[in-house]
């Protein structure tokens, strides 16, 4: 950023599933539009809305450490946890994804002490190349 105006950025904790990161899906640009920012840093892990489960505690701590690093380095104006339907990393019902992504966003806000908005959303499956973004909660 060396002498340039800082951009409005966000940080997303999202799934590593390749289907979400195809050029045609354009996830980064769609998240930027949803959050009204110029860019989005991504932390991608399998089933991010399942990270707060006890058996995934070490993964949760690693993701939180990465997000804290990006908060310190880039000063984002928002965080988002993005889950998706038909997820192999957290194979639960669509309704459970809504509940779990909200709980994960709430836990992320508490764990990081982040003072601005932490969003929760779910990518709704239409096809491997077509996903709708459904906002679920904001803390």
Helices and strands as residue ranges (DSSP letters): E 9-15, G 18-21, H 27-35, E 39-45, G 48-50, G 54-56, H 57-74, E 78-84, H 94-112, E 117-127, E 130-138
